[in-house]
Amino acid sequence: MNIAYRCWQAMKQRCNNKECPNYQNYGAKGITICDRWMESFENFLEDMGERPSLKHSIDRIDSSKGYYPENCRWATSLQQGERKKNCKYLTINGETMNISAWARKVGIGKMTIVNRIKWGWSDYEAVYTPVKEDIQYDGKVLIPKLLELGIKVEDIAYILKVKPNAIYNQIKKLKNESR
């Protein structure tokens, strides 16, 4: 079965079938499909073309509007994610991009930028200050540095994607090593 055909079928289900688990996010919110596409898959394929790759899915350019040729494109999840309402944009030296795009441009982690801004760094410093490997990855340096900055253990755990107990254990281990 054609991949574009499966996308077309899934789109019709989420917009028209009240039994579809995703109906609440589409059809129930008034997201509709143009008559031309409802009429036939051939019309849909003529307007959209084949799905470029398995990484692409149908994307509504204006998510408050329905599925019709002028409002749809094939897009990767990365492209779709960059348009989300909760996406934070930074303007540096007259150039505006979201944090993910800045991170890719300068070659540092997105969460590095997010956390630096959370800690009060300027947008420019958050993006362009080089990452020191020992601070980014070594708990022996990173945790004391974050505590020194007044960051709570719970926030450090969140930043590092670990449980707070892991941070407390690392602090205890560091204290024992310094004796």
Secondary structure by P-SEA (a helix, b strand, c coil): ccaaaaaaaaaaaaacccccccccccccccccccccccccaaaaaaaccccccccccccccccccccccccbbbbcaaaaaaacccbbbbbcccccccaaaaaaaacccaaaaaaaaaacccccccccccccccccccccccaaaaaaacccaaaaaaaacccaaaaaaaaaaaaaaac
